[in-house]
Amino acid sequence: MSTEEPGRTPITQRYRSPSAVAESTVQLMADVQRDPVRVEATVADPVAFREALLGLADVVKSDLRYKPRDRTAYVAWTRMKQRSVGLATWRAQRDYFDWLARNDPLAWYVLDPVVTVHPDAVLFEVFSKDEGTYAQLRLDRDAFGEPEAWQCGTTNIDFSDDLQEGLKRLRSYRNTSLSIGSDAVRLTTGDAEVVEKRVQVPDTWLRGFLQVQSSVTLARAGLRLKPIELYNVLRHLRLHGDSKGQGRALRVELTPGQVPRLVIEPREVVIETTSGPYAGLRSEVIKIWGRRRWSLIRRMLPFAREVELHLVGSGLPSFLVLRAPGMAMTLGLTGFSAANWARSLQFDVLLPRAGGTPAEQTQVLDVLRQDWVSDAATLASRTGLSTPQTIAALQAAGQNGWVMFDLAAGRIRLRPLTAKPLDADDLAYRNARERQAHDLVPVVRSVKENLVYGTGIELTAEVPVASEQREYQPKLTVAPDGIVRNISCTCHLFRTQGLKQGPCAHVMALLLWHAERSQAADADDVLRVETRTFSFRDDEGEHITTLSIDQRQLQVKWGPRGAERLRVQNLWFDTVEDAQSAYRERTAQLERKGWLDASAS
């Protein structure tokens, strides 16, 4: 009888003994069920090596999701303690942990890191417990002395608490060696201690891990920062707590020909970067939420010589790349800390659901199995495929867990995520309603959009469902931080359950339609109701101008940010076309003068 739980993937990992540190040798035990991988080499910089691995441990343990007060575990513990009257306190605690292991085994369990050994580097990959942070550590061949053994492949390694305690004892005045393998030098005496881990990994965990690889391909060219600038951001966040009801984002202001600026909300602290002038074609403001997760790179920061910030868009994933001598760390962050279905859905629509034919994927993977690491141009040349075909095949392979995109090196690497192939159909969608939502996107119609400054985008639409011979009217508001509010729908699920079982397929379809349209906006679309906000910064501070069009009315508001009241001008036109023409003319005029489009801010 199968013990597999719905929505989870069973994974078993076996190690001949636990990983440990002894006599300055870092022994990482590999999974015996995977292809053999071997590294025996001396570490050039023990301190940087120690801090980099401990930084990975910080990512693995991080869980920054909002946790409401839940007294269930405490009540269970107190009841067991009452039943254990007369026993020592440790007995009651043991009973509680036994209960926790039976009822919530993932409370303390995390999937072991994935280690890939390639001819030019050793790479460690981890994913945080809250499924919102991805980290990749690359140790170049230059980070080691002449290796005694170097066998390429991918495996999992045991990453126990004892190993982390051993790493903390590494010192610069002692020679340090790294040993990776399933049958490496024994650090214990007597019979081998077989360590077996069995866990039902949530499909959302694996799905997030795979989609990180696809999102890397959407990132723009990075902004180069100095480590001290990143340190100044972390220092400000450490010294100043967040204020409820106020801004909690980090704004990146990009103006063509000018140096990018970092602005920390809500105190509007401006950090002028030393990056070169922004080479983009239009001004924009990109917001990053979940900024406190940047503190996960604090161990690596003192060794960094160069920092890059790669962006996708406001509320979308971002990537920090720290480069140090002989190593590099990439930190990939979701749009914001909280697991939010709305933003996840909007991001999903950017990624391909299917890419390349199976034959094209096989061609690309066959070349990678020979070279281990390559780039899209080389793969296209060697396979005979066009560049778009190659990229589509690589994206599909990434979502299937076969390849990894090394952002720090700008190359593509062969890396099977698990020993057994993943079921792509199970990981493609979270549930049946999401699958239905993607099918309903083409039939969404009569959508009314209204972009309101300070509130978000108000959306209303009609979604006909042919199989039910019904038409539903979903409504929602997308806030600037990606959170969806004021959700409603005329379907039976929403009327009876509300959001208790998650959003209905019609609400999801409307949100996906909006995200898809936002990525392929047509400037010639008819504008009837829209609001756009522009900002400009000078020695006196930041100024705001808001343009709103509603049929034949054009409203202009302007003044300093934070002012209680803005100056207002209302203009009426004879026709909708005249209002649209004036609206576009004023918008273009502000952009020519260097005003930033802060509508999504």
N, C-alpha and C positions, 0 to 999 in steps of 0.2 A: 504494500500500500504506500503510495507516494506521500511524503511529508512536505512537499513543496507548497508554499503559500502563494495565493494569487497576488500578482503585483510584485513578486520577489523572484530573484534568480539564485538558486543554490550554488554556492562556491565552496569547495574544499581545498585547503592548502596543507601540505605536509612538509615538515622540516625534520632533518635528522637530529638536530639539537637547536636550542634557542640561540639567537644572535647575542653576542657579548663582546666585551672589550677586556683583553688580558695582555699584560706586558706590552702595552702600546700597540697592540694589533687589533684593528677593528674587524671582527669576524662577522660578516653578514651571510646568514644561511639562506640558500636559495631553495625554492620549491622543487622537491624531487620529482613532481609530476610533470614539470615543464622541461623544455629542451635544455640541455646542460649549458651553463654560462660560467665563465671562470675569469677572475682577475686576481693577480698577485703582484702588488706593486707598492713602492714606498711613496708616501705622501710628501710633497715638497713643502707645503705650508700647513702644519698641523692645526694651528689656531683658526685660520680661515676655514679649513676643512671641518673642524669641530663646530664652529658657529653656523656654517651652512647647513649641516645635517640637523642641528638643533632647531634651526629655523624651519626646516621641513616638519619636524615634530610639532612645532607650534601651529602650523597650518593644519596638520592632521587632527589635532585636538580642538581646533577652534569651532565654536558654535555660538554665533552672535544673533540667533533668532530671538525674537521677543518671547519671553517665557512668562505667561500669566501665573499667578499663584495657584498652585494645585496642591491641596492638602491630602490627596489620596495616599501618596507614599508615606507621609508622616502619620496619618491615621492608622495605616497598616502596621507601621513600625511600633506605634504606641500600644496597639492591641496585642501584638506579639510579645511586647515587653511585659504587659500585664499578665499574659499567660505564662511568662517565664519568671514569675516571682520566685525569688530564692536562688536564681542562677546568676552567674557573673554577668556584668554588662556586656562583655564581649560576645557572650552567647546570644543575647538579644540582637546585637548588631549582625552577627552571623546569620541569624534567622531572616533579618531584613534583606541582607544582600542575596540570600538564597531566593527570597521572594522576588527581588528585582531581576535576578538572572532568569527566572521562569517567566515573568510577565513582560519584561522589557529588556531582552538580551542585547539590543543595540544601544542601550544607554551608555555603555562604556566600550563597545567594540567598534573598531574602524578597520577598513580594508587595508591590508599591508601595502606599502609602496610598490610600484612597478619600476623595475630597474632594467634599463636597456644598455647593453654594451655594444658599441659600434667601433669601427677601426679608429675613429678620431676622438671618441669621448665616451664617458659613462654618464648616463642620464637617469635621474630619479624623478618619478612623477607621483604626486599625492593629490587627494581631493579632500576638502574639509568635511567635517561631520555635518555641518548645516547645508552642504551641497551648494555653497555659494562662492567658494574660493578654490582655485586650482593653482598648484605650484609645480614648477619644473626646475630642477637643479641640474646644470650640465657641468661636469668636471672634464676639462679638456685633457688630452694626452699629455700636454705640457705640465699639468698639475701633479704628475707622477714622475718618479725616476724611471730608469729602464725596467720595464715590467718583466717578471719571471714567467708569467702566464697571462694570456689575453685571448679569450674565446668569446666571439660575438654571439648575441642572442638576447632574448627578453625573458624575464622571470619575475616572480614576486620574492620579496625578502621578509624575513621575520623582523618586525620593528617593535620590540617589546620595551616596557618601562625600564627594565634592567639595562638594556642597550643604551638608552638615553642617559641613564645615570653614569654609565661607563664613559660615554662621550664627554661628559662634563669634566672628567679627570684628565683629559688629554692636555699636554703642555708642549710649549714650543721647544724646550730644551731636551725633549726626548724624541728619538726617531719614531715615527708613526707609520704603520703599514696598513693597507687595505686588502682584505681578502674576501672575495665573493665566490661562492660555489656551494653546491649541495654536499660535497665531500671534502671540504677544505680542511686545513689543519685543525685537529681536535683541541679544544680548550678545556675539556672536562676529562675526567678519568672514569674508568669502568665502562659499562654498557652505554651505547648511545641512547639519548633521551629523545624519543620520537615525539614531535610536537605536531598535533593535528588541530586545525581550526575549521569548523563548519559553521557557516552562517548563511541566512537567507537575506541576500543583499537587495535592498529596495531597487526596483527598476528605475525609479527617479534618480538614484545615485549613479547608476551606469549610464542612463540617458544624458544626465548632465555632463558626465565625464566625456562622453563622445561628442556632445555638441560644442564643448570648448574647442575641440580641434577644428570644427567647421567655422566657428566664430572668428578664429584667428585669421582666416582668409578675408574677412570683412574689415579688419582693422586698417586704418589709414597709416600713412607714414608717421613715424613717431616724432614727438617733440623732444628734443634733447635738453636735459636738465643737468644741473650740477648737483652732486649729492647734498651739498649744504642747503640748497633750495628745498629739497625733499625733507631734510632734517627740520627746516624752519616750519614746514607744514605740520609735521608730527609733533614738534614742540608746542605749537599753538594749540593743537587738539588735546595734548596732554595737560596743559595748564588751564584750559577753558572747557567746561562741560557744556553739553548741549542744552538749549533752552526749549522747553515744551511750547509748541505752537509757533516757533520761529524757524528760519531756514537752517537746514542741516546739510547743505550740499557744498561741494567744491566746484566753483565755476571756472571754466577755461574760456577766456575771451580771445577770439581769433580774428584779427583784422589783417587783410592782405597788405604786405609790405611793412608791418609792424611786428615787434617782438610780442609773443603770446604772454598773457598775464594769468596768474592764478589768484582767484578771489575766494576767501574763506567766509562763508556765511555763519552766523547772522551779523557778525561785527564788521563785515566788509573789509577784512584785512587783505590788502593787495600785495602780492609777491611778484615783482618783476623778474622774469626769467632771463637767463643768458642765452636762450635758444636763438637761433638765427631768425630773420624775418619770416613771417608766415607766408607760404607760397601758394595758398589756396586762392580760389577765384572770387569768393564771396565771404563777407563777414558773418560770423555766427558765434553763439554762446553755447557751449556744451557743458552740461551739468553731470557731476559724478556724485552719486549717493553711496552710502556705506563706506565713507572715507576713512573711518577708524580701522578698517581692515588693512589699511596701508601699514599699520604698526607691526604687522606680521613680518615685515622685512627689516625690522630694527637690528637684528643680529648681523645681517649681511651688509647693512648700510655703511659701517665704518671701513669696509674693505673695497667698496665700490669706487670705481674711477669714472664711470659714466652711467647715466640713468636716461631711459627713454620711456615716454608715456605714449601708448598707442590707443587711439580712440575710435569708437564706432559711431556714437551719437549720444544725445542726452538720454539718460536712463538706460542705456544699452551697455553691454560689457566693455570693460577697459582692461588694458594690460600694462603692467610695469615691468621693465626689463632692467636689471642691475648687472653691470659687467665689472668684473674684478679680474686681476691677473690669474689666468688659468681656469676661470670658472665664470658662470653666468646664472642668474636666477630670474625666472619669469613668473610673475604673479598675475593670474587672470581672475578678474572679479566680475560678478554679475552686476546688473544695473543698480541694485541696492541690496542691503543685507537681508531683509525679510523675504521669505519665500512667497512670491506674489504671482498668482496664476495669470493675472492680466498682462504684466510685462513679459512673462515667459512666453505667452501666446504671441504677443507682438514681435518678440524676437524670433520665435520659431518660423514665422512666415518669411523671414529673410533667408532662411536656410533651405537648401534643396531637399525635397522629399525623396527624390530618386535622381541618380546621376550616372550617366554612362551605362552602356550595356554590360551584362556580365562578362562578355568577351573582352571589352575594353578594360574593365577592372582587372581581369586576369593578366592581360598584357602588361599593365602598369606594375602589378604586384610581382610578376616574374622578373622584371628588370630590377626592382628594388631588392628582391631576394639575392640578386647577384652583387649589387653595389652597396646595399644597406642604407645609403644616404645619397640624395640627389636633389635636383630642382626641377621645376615644371618644364623649363625649356629643354633640358637634357633628356627628360623622360619622353617628351613629345618627339624629339629627334630619334631616340632609340626605338620607340614603339611604332613610329610612322603615323601617329595620330596627330590631329590638329591640337593647338594649344587649348581651345575651349573644351574639346573632348577629353584631353588629359586632365584638366582642372576638374571637370565634372566627375570623372572616374575617381580622382583623388578625394573629392569631397564625400562621395559615396563610401569609399574605403575608410575614410576617417570616421563616418557615422557608423560603420560596421566594426570599428575597433581594430583595423588592420594597420593604419598609418598614423603618424604623429607629425604635426607641423611645428618645427622648432623655430619660433619667432625670433629668438636671440641670434640664431645663425642664419635665418632666412632660407632654411632648407627643409626638405621632406624626408622623414625617416621611417623605415619599416619598424612597426611596433605592435604585435598582436596583444591586445589588452588582456585577454583571458586565454587559458589553455584551450578551451573549446570555443568554437565559433558562436557568436551571439545571435539570438533570434531577432532579426531586425524588425519583424512585424510586431513583436511584443514591446519593443522600445520606441517605435515610431510615434505612438500616441499614448497619452496618460490613461485614457479611458474611452469608452464607446462614444460618449458625447463629443469629445474632442475630434474623433474621427469623422463624426457626422457634421461637425462645424466646418471642417475643411471642405466637405462636399457641398455645403450650403453657401459658401462664399460667392460663387458665380451668380447666384440667384438673388443676392441682396440688392434691394432697389429702394428708390424714393428716400435716399439718405439725406438728412438735413444736418449740416455741421455749423456750429457756432463756436468760434474761438474767443473765449472771454478772459481778459487779463485778470490774473489772481485766482481764477476758478479752474480753468481748463477747457477742454473741448467737449461741448455737449453734442451727443449723437442720437438721432432717432431714425428708424428705418422700418421697412417692411420685409419680412422673410417668408416667402411662400414655400410650403413643404408639399410636394406633389403626392407623396405616398400617403399623407394624412388628409389631403384635399383641404388644407387649412392655411391661413395666412396669419403670421404673428407679428407683433409690433414691439421689438426690443428697444429699450432706451438706456443710456448710460452717460456718465461724464468721466473723461480721462483727465486726471489732474496732471500738473507739470512733472511730478515725481513718479508718474507711471501708475499710481494707485487709482483704481476704478471705483467711483462712488455713484450714488443715486441710480442703482441698477433696478430695472423693472422689465417685465415681459408679460404678454398676455397668454402665455402657454400654461398648461395644466401643472407642470412641474414647479414653476415659480409661484403660481397662485396657492399651491398647497404646501410647498416646502420652503419657499423663499430661496435663500442661499445655504441652507443647512447641508445640502448634498452637493454644493458647488454650483457654478453658473450653468444655465441651460445651454444647449447647443446654439440657440438663436442669438443669445448674447455673445457667445464666443465667435460666431460667424460675423457679427457686426464689428467686433473688435479686430478680427483678422482682416476684414475688408478695409477698415480704416488704416491699419498698419501697412497693408499692401499698397493702398493708394498713396500713403505718405511717402513711400519709397519711390514711387513713379509718378510724382506730381506733374501735372500738365499746366503750364502757365496760361494756356488759352482756355482753361475751364471757366465757365460762367460763375462769377462771384456775386452772390446775392446777400449772404450773411457771413461776415468774417471779421475778426479782430486781430491785429498784429501790434506787437510792442517792440519798440526800438530803444536802445540805451546808448549813451555816449558819456565818456569819462574825461574830465579835464581837471585843472588844479582846484576847482571849487567843489569837485565831487562828481557823482554820477547823476545824469539827467535822463528822464524817461519821456518818450513820446508814444502815445497809443492812437492808432488809426482804426476806426470801426466803421464798417459799411453794413447797412441794413436796408435792402431794397434801394430806394432813392435817397436815403439819408446817409451823410458822411459826418462822423463825429471825430474831432481831434482833441486829445488831452495831452498836456505837457507840463513839466515841472521837475523839481529834484526828487530823486527816489526817497521814499519815506515821508514825504510831505502829507499832511492831513488831507489837503484838498489840492487837486490839480486844476490848472486853468482849462476851460472847456470852450470849444467852438463847434457849433452845429451848422452844417451846410445841407441845403435841400436842392435837388436837381429835378429837371422836368422829366427825365427818363432814367431807367435803371442803367442804360448804357453810358449815359453821361456821368453818373455816380461811379461806375466801374472805372471809367477813364481817369477821373480825378483821383480815385483811390490808388490806381497803379502809378500815376504820375508822381504823387506824393511819396509813395513807397520807394520808387526808383531814386527820387531826389535825396531822401534820407540815406540810402545805401551809397550814393555817390559821395556824400559828405563824410562817410566813414562811420555811420551809426551801425551798431550791432543789432542783428535780429534776435531779440530775447523773448520771442513769443512763447517758446517752450520752457522758459525760465520762471 
